[in-house]
Amino acid sequence: MSLLKFNKSELVNLSYSLKREILGSNKTGAYCNTTIIDCNTRRYHGLLAVTLDRFGGDKYMLLSNLDENLIVDGKRFNLGIHCYGDVYEPRGHKYIIDFNAEPVPQLTYKVGSAVIKKSLLLAQDKDQVLVKYELLSSPSPVTLRLTPFLAFRNVHDLTHCNAEANTSGVEIKNGMAYKMYANFPSLNLQVSDGRATYTSSPDWNMGITYSDEYRRGFDCREDLLMPGWFEMKLKEGSAVVFSASLEQEDPTTLKRKFDNFLMKKGVASSNRDQLKRCANRLITVHNGRAKINAGFSWMYTGLLRETLQALPGLTLWGLDDPKLFEDILDNLIADEQERLFRRTTQVEAPLALPLVLQSYIEYGAEPKHVWDKYGVIVRGIIESYLPGERSEVAMQPDGLLWAQRDGVALSWMNAYVGGRAVTERAGYQVETNAFWYNAICFAIEMERKYGPKNSLFITKWEAIRDLVKGSYIQKFWNEKAGCLADYVDNNGQNMDIRPNQLLAIAVPYSPVDDELQPSILRVVDNELVTSRGIRTLSPRDAKYKGVYDGTQIERDLAYHQGCTRPWILEPYAIVSFKIKGPSFRKKAEWLIEGFYDDLGKHGVGAFSELYDGDPPHEPHGAISSALSTAGLLSVEHLLEKFKED
């Protein structure tokens, strides 16, 4: 894929190259993430971060970086690059002549007449990163020196020079093992060259600055331990592999392992392949339990709303794997009993589970099997919204759900500034009540078909279903605006134009009559649709923030106040195809093509969490988002479904 290549002029331009990141992840929960020139700009950047059960399942950065020095004709050239304050030193990126992301990130350096290629690969079945160096051309042998930078800290934190750190290592075959602090696992650093030497010389590299953290107003300086360095001779055509792993490796197998991993990985030959690859990358099977990572590299794994929303797109429309779908859903249900049945600050999230099951049935699952297995869960979720069951949300006499907890944002729009919710949306929420109606209708339909005869559930909930239907339009429809209120509180309708009303008409059982839906779609088309997803607020609103930039406060103010979300293209496409039919196909294709054009931006080869609401709609947020990836896969599915002869 040509978009995943960069030339020398792009690579040496720091304002360009530092905004583009590479990412590798695997099933163990480990990841490798840095910029295309291997200069870390975030605290989350590093060559090996691993999931450690001993510390509650959080991710920990062990190997932050690996500096290369190339000694050619007696002169030493440092290929690394770090930021100290506003100074970049050394400036090894000036030696880079080529970058290619396929099949793995590959950087090619030219030092005098010597050309060396570095390839980064994260092993798919263990906590291990492999770095291969190939001397492509050189009239004489060169010496390669590798200096690891160790962190041993939570990915959300920073570390500093301290007396508690154990700076000494244990010699192992072709390398050294380091464990900087008690209770951490050992990190085994090894090279494939049995003739390589290792010099132990512990020292702290002080004041490394992460420019992205500085720009956001966060703590941004870190000290990293350099325990020593490896040194080895290379001649033209030869190669060496460096390994950092939680297990001791047989160094003689490192080259073969690298080549085998590379062969299995293959090359993404189409945009669809890249989407599927990203879907696979966002799923972990740690300790035999499958979960979805909400996004790299700082989002968490196994979150309720993100998992439910991304599950059909990733596992069904992307990977065509119903067993994986059920495994992830079963693990989520087991882990999220509290939020599903008792309390949550995202009140619509439990009501998304029926939507997930409806997608599963659309995919081809046997409805009776689905209801036999998950019916008790769905019924339990619905019952939990009755009065007295949850403190944050409850059904009212009109059948609708009222959500309120002072100062708390009880929906997916949950950014905070100074401890205050930016979009609290207390009261009747338009999407939550649509999900509520859909859940009741789905449960009644399934219970009627596959439940017991004379089901008390049906008798009880049919009356509530009709009550909700009768109340919904009366509460949310605004004739003058021709659309739905975003929420309704004690002051009446809040008419902020947001995409939540789109979710209300995209559900299989919508409480909005068919004749009203085209008007709602027109409002969304006119105010919220962009070439990079759906805005979270109309630009006509005084609260609108069209650019996601600046300090963390400025970003949080923009997060749900104008930034677009690629994942909302899925409900938008559902509604548009429903109303416009196959004629919408061309626009749907145009909408998703833009994201393929951006594969060389932000997260190289990945799909970003959000975009600026204003043109030119630059990408931001997590560089690889489960919601964005799943949303695009779902739109691709809809394109196939509505494909014209």
SVG drawing of the C-alpha trace seen along z (x, -y; Angstrom):
<svg xmlns="http://www.w3.org/2000/svg" viewBox="-51 -31 90 54">
<polyline fill="none" stroke="black" stroke-width="0.4" points="0.0,0.0 1.8,-3.1 0.3,-5.4 2.4,-3.5 5.7,-4.7 7.6,-7.9 10.6,-9.4 13.6,-11.2 12.3,-14.7 9.2,-13.7 11.2,-11.8 13.7,-14.6 11.0,-17.1 10.2,-16.8 7.0,-18.8 5.8,-16.1 7.3,-12.9 6.7,-13.3 3.0,-13.5 3.0,-10.0 3.1,-6.9 3.6,-3.2 2.0,-0.6 2.3,3.1 0.2,5.2 -0.4,8.8 -2.7,11.3 -0.9,11.2 -1.8,7.5 1.7,6.2 2.3,3.3 5.1,1.4 4.3,-2.3 6.6,-5.2 6.9,-7.7 8.0,-6.8 11.5,-8.0 11.6,-6.2 11.5,-9.3 9.1,-9.0 6.7,-12.0 4.3,-10.5 4.7,-8.8 2.9,-5.9 5.6,-5.4 8.1,-2.6 9.3,0.6 7.8,3.0 4.9,2.4 3.4,5.5 0.3,6.4 1.2,7.5 -1.4,9.4 0.7,9.0 -0.1,5.3 -3.8,5.6 -3.6,6.2 -2.3,2.7 0.2,2.1 3.9,1.4 6.6,-0.1 9.7,1.9 11.9,1.0 11.4,-2.6 13.9,-2.8 17.0,-1.3 19.7,-3.7 21.9,-2.6 25.4,-3.8 27.1,-2.9 30.9,-3.0 32.1,-3.4 35.8,-3.8 36.6,-4.6 33.9,-7.3 30.8,-6.9 27.4,-8.0 24.4,-8.0 21.2,-7.0 18.9,-7.8 16.8,-10.9 15.5,-12.3 14.0,-15.6 15.5,-17.5 13.4,-20.6 13.1,-22.0 16.4,-20.5 16.6,-17.3 19.8,-15.5 21.2,-13.3 19.6,-14.0 19.9,-10.5 16.8,-11.0 19.0,-12.9 20.5,-9.6 17.1,-8.0 16.5,-7.7 13.3,-5.5 10.4,-4.2 8.0,-1.4 5.3,-0.2 4.6,3.1 4.8,5.8 6.4,4.4 7.9,0.9 11.2,0.7 13.7,-2.3 16.6,-2.5 19.6,-4.6 22.6,-5.8 25.8,-6.7 28.5,-7.5 28.6,-4.5 27.0,-2.2 23.3,-1.4 21.5,0.4 17.9,1.4 16.1,1.7 12.8,3.7 10.6,3.7 8.4,6.7 6.3,7.5 5.9,11.3 2.3,12.4 2.3,15.1 4.5,13.7 5.8,10.5 8.7,10.0 9.9,7.3 12.4,8.2 14.5,5.7 16.4,6.8 19.4,5.0 20.6,5.8 23.7,4.2 22.5,3.8 25.7,2.3 29.1,1.3 32.5,1.5 34.0,2.5 32.7,4.1 31.0,1.8 30.4,2.0 26.9,1.7 26.4,0.6 22.9,1.0 22.1,-0.9 18.7,0.0 16.7,-2.6 14.8,-1.0 11.7,-2.4 9.9,0.2 6.9,-1.9 3.1,-2.1 2.4,-3.5 0.4,-6.3 3.3,-7.4 6.9,-8.7 10.0,-7.5 13.0,-9.4 16.5,-8.7 16.3,-7.0 18.4,-5.1 15.8,-2.2 16.4,-1.1 18.5,2.0 20.9,1.0 22.8,4.3 21.9,7.2 22.3,10.9 24.3,12.4 22.4,14.8 23.2,16.4 24.1,13.6 22.8,11.0 21.7,9.6 18.5,9.8 17.4,6.7 14.8,6.3 14.8,2.7 12.3,3.1 11.0,5.9 7.9,7.8 8.6,6.9 9.5,9.6 13.0,9.8 13.5,8.2 15.8,10.4 17.9,8.5 19.7,10.8 21.2,10.7 21.5,13.4 25.3,12.8 27.3,15.1 30.4,13.0 28.7,9.8 30.1,8.2 28.2,6.5 29.6,3.6 27.9,2.9 27.9,-0.8 24.7,-1.8 23.8,-5.5 20.6,-7.6 19.7,-9.5 18.2,-12.6 15.4,-14.9 14.0,-13.2 11.0,-15.4 7.8,-14.1 6.6,-16.9 3.0,-15.7 2.7,-15.7 4.3,-19.1 1.8,-20.5 -1.1,-19.1 0.1,-20.7 1.1,-17.4 4.3,-16.3 6.6,-15.6 10.1,-14.9 11.5,-11.5 14.8,-9.9 15.6,-6.5 18.2,-3.9 20.9,-3.0 22.4,0.2 25.1,0.7 25.5,1.6 25.9,4.5 28.5,4.2 28.9,6.4 30.6,6.5 28.5,6.5 29.6,7.1 27.7,6.4 24.7,8.8 24.8,9.9 22.1,9.4 21.6,9.5 18.4,9.6 18.0,8.0 15.3,9.4 13.7,8.0 11.5,10.5 10.0,11.7 11.4,15.1 15.0,16.1 15.3,17.0 17.7,19.4 19.7,16.7 20.4,19.1 16.7,19.2 16.1,15.4 16.7,14.8 14.5,17.8 11.7,16.6 11.8,13.1 11.5,14.5 8.7,16.9 6.7,14.1 7.2,11.9 6.0,14.6 2.9,15.2 2.1,11.5 1.9,11.0 1.2,7.8 -2.2,5.9 -2.9,5.6 -6.2,3.7 -8.0,1.2 -10.3,4.0 -7.3,6.1 -6.0,3.2 -9.3,2.8 -9.3,6.5 -5.7,6.3 -6.6,3.4 -9.7,5.3 -7.5,8.3 -4.9,6.0 -7.6,4.6 -8.5,8.0 -6.4,9.7 -6.7,13.2 -4.8,12.7 -4.8,15.7 -7.2,17.4 -9.9,14.6 -10.8,12.7 -11.4,8.9 -11.4,5.7 -8.9,3.0 -10.8,-0.4 -7.8,-2.0 -4.0,-2.4 -2.1,-3.2 -3.7,-4.6 -7.2,-3.3 -8.2,-0.3 -9.2,3.3 -12.6,4.7 -14.6,1.5 -18.4,2.0 -19.7,-0.5 -16.7,-0.4 -16.8,3.4 -20.5,3.7 -20.4,1.0 -17.3,2.4 -18.1,6.1 -20.2,6.8 -18.0,4.7 -14.8,6.2 -15.7,9.9 -18.6,10.4 -18.3,7.9 -14.5,7.8 -13.2,11.2 -16.2,13.4 -15.7,15.2 -19.0,15.9 -17.1,18.0 -14.9,15.0 -18.0,12.8 -19.5,15.0 -16.3,15.5 -15.8,11.7 -19.4,11.1 -19.4,13.9 -16.3,12.5 -17.7,9.0 -21.0,10.2 -19.0,12.0 -16.8,9.0 -19.4,6.3 -22.3,7.5 -22.2,4.3 -22.6,2.0 -25.0,4.2 -27.5,4.7 -26.8,2.2 -25.1,-1.1 -23.1,-2.8 -22.2,-6.3 -23.0,-5.5 -26.7,-4.7 -27.2,-3.8 -24.4,-1.2 -26.3,1.9 -29.1,1.2 -26.7,1.6 -26.5,5.3 -29.8,6.1 -28.4,4.1 -25.4,6.4 -27.6,9.5 -29.7,8.1 -26.6,7.6 -25.6,11.2 -28.9,12.5 -28.6,10.4 -25.2,11.9 -26.8,15.4 -26.9,16.6 -29.8,18.9 -32.3,16.7 -33.4,19.4 -29.8,20.1 -29.3,16.4 -32.3,16.1 -31.8,19.3 -28.3,18.1 -28.7,14.4 -32.4,13.9 -32.0,13.9 -29.3,11.2 -31.5,9.0 -34.6,9.4 -32.4,8.7 -31.0,5.5 -34.5,4.2 -35.8,4.9 -32.8,3.1 -34.2,-0.2 -37.4,0.0 -37.8,-2.5 -35.7,-1.7 -33.2,0.5 -30.5,-2.0 -29.7,-5.4 -28.5,-7.1 -31.4,-6.3 -35.0,-5.0 -38.2,-4.6 -40.7,-7.4 -44.5,-7.2 -44.5,-8.1 -42.4,-5.0 -39.3,-7.0 -35.9,-6.9 -34.7,-9.9 -30.9,-9.9 -29.4,-12.3 -26.6,-12.5 -25.5,-16.1 -22.2,-17.0 -21.9,-13.6 -22.1,-13.0 -24.3,-10.0 -23.8,-9.2 -21.1,-8.5 -20.4,-12.3 -18.5,-12.2 -15.6,-14.7 -14.8,-16.8 -13.0,-20.1 -12.0,-21.0 -14.1,-18.2 -17.2,-19.5 -19.0,-17.7 -18.8,-19.5 -22.0,-17.8 -24.0,-16.6 -27.2,-16.0 -29.3,-15.3 -32.9,-14.3 -34.5,-12.3 -31.7,-11.5 -32.8,-11.0 -30.6,-8.0 -30.9,-6.3 -34.7,-6.2 -34.6,-4.9 -32.3,-2.1 -34.7,-1.5 -37.7,-1.2 -35.7,1.1 -34.6,3.3 -38.2,3.8 -39.5,4.5 -36.7,7.0 -37.2,8.8 -41.0,9.1 -40.5,10.4 -37.9,13.0 -39.8,14.0 -43.0,14.5 -41.2,16.8 -38.8,18.7 -40.0,18.0 -42.5,20.0 -46.2,19.9 -48.2,17.3 -45.0,15.4 -45.5,12.9 -42.7,10.8 -44.7,10.2 -47.8,9.3 -45.9,6.8 -43.8,5.2 -46.2,4.8 -48.0,2.1 -44.7,0.3 -43.6,0.6 -46.8,-1.1 -46.4,-3.8 -42.8,-4.5 -43.9,-4.7 -46.6,-7.2 -44.4,-9.4 -41.3,-9.5 -42.4,-11.8 -44.4,-14.0 -41.2,-14.5 -38.5,-14.8 -40.0,-15.9 -39.6,-19.6 -41.8,-20.6 -40.1,-24.0 -36.6,-22.5 -37.8,-19.4 -35.7,-17.1 -35.4,-15.6 -34.3,-17.3 -30.9,-16.1 -32.3,-15.7 -35.2,-17.1 -34.9,-18.3 -37.0,-20.4 -36.3,-23.4 -37.8,-21.7 -36.2,-20.6 -32.5,-21.1 -32.2,-21.7 -28.4,-21.3 -28.0,-19.7 -26.0,-16.5 -25.8,-13.1 -27.6,-11.3 -30.9,-11.8 -29.3,-9.8 -28.8,-6.9 -32.5,-7.1 -33.7,-6.4 -30.9,-3.8 -32.1,-1.2 -34.1,1.7 -37.2,0.8 -37.3,-3.0 -39.8,-5.0 -39.8,-7.6 -42.4,-7.2 -41.1,-6.6 -42.6,-9.8 -40.5,-12.0 -37.2,-10.3 -36.3,-12.0 -36.6,-15.4 -34.2,-14.4 -31.8,-13.0 -31.9,-16.3 -30.9,-18.2 -28.0,-15.8 -26.9,-16.1 -27.0,-19.9 -25.3,-20.4 -23.2,-17.4 -21.9,-15.4 -18.3,-15.9 -15.9,-14.1 -14.3,-12.6 -17.3,-11.4 -20.2,-13.1 -19.7,-16.2 -20.7,-15.9 -22.2,-19.4 -23.5,-21.8 -21.0,-24.5 -23.9,-27.0 -23.8,-26.4 -21.9,-29.0 -20.4,-26.1 -18.9,-24.6 -15.1,-23.9 -13.9,-23.0 -10.3,-22.1 -9.1,-19.5 -5.8,-21.1 -4.1,-23.0 -4.1,-22.2 -6.0,-19.3 -8.7,-21.7 -9.1,-23.0 -9.2,-19.5 -11.8,-18.3 -13.9,-21.3 -13.8,-20.2 -14.1,-16.5 -17.9,-16.4 -18.5,-19.9 -17.6,-19.6 -15.0,-16.9 -16.2,-14.3 -16.5,-10.6 -15.9,-8.0 -18.0,-5.4 -21.2,-7.5 -21.0,-6.8 -22.5,-3.4 -25.8,-4.7 -25.8,-7.4 -25.4,-4.9 -28.1,-2.6 -30.6,-5.5 -29.5,-6.8 -29.8,-3.5 -33.2,-2.9 -34.5,-6.2 -32.6,-6.6 -32.0,-3.0 -29.1,-2.0 -28.8,-5.6 -26.9,-6.4 -24.2,-4.0 -22.0,-6.5 -21.9,-8.9 -21.2,-6.0 -18.2,-5.0 -17.0,-8.6 -17.3,-8.9 -15.2,-5.9 -12.6,-6.5 -11.4,-9.6 -10.2,-7.4 -8.2,-5.2 -6.6,-8.4 -5.5,-9.2 -3.8,-5.8 -0.5,-7.7 -1.5,-10.2 -1.5,-10.0 -1.4,-6.2 0.2,-4.8 -2.0,-2.1 -4.6,-2.6 -8.0,-4.4 -8.1,-7.3 -10.5,-8.0 -11.7,-11.4 -11.1,-14.3 -11.4,-18.1 -14.9,-19.3 -13.4,-22.0 -11.7,-21.4 -9.2,-20.0 -10.4,-17.6 -7.1,-16.5 -7.1,-13.2 -6.6,-13.1 -7.1,-11.0 -6.1,-7.3 -4.2,-6.4 -6.0,-3.0 -9.6,-3.1 -11.9,-0.1 -15.0,-2.2 -13.7,-3.8 -12.4,-0.5 -15.7,1.3 -17.8,-1.5 -16.0,-1.5 -16.2,2.3 -20.0,2.0 -20.3,-0.6 -18.4,1.7 -20.9,4.5 -23.8,2.2 -22.3,1.3 -22.2,5.0 -25.7,5.4 -27.0,2.6 -24.8,3.4 -26.5,2.6 -26.5,5.1"/>
</svg>
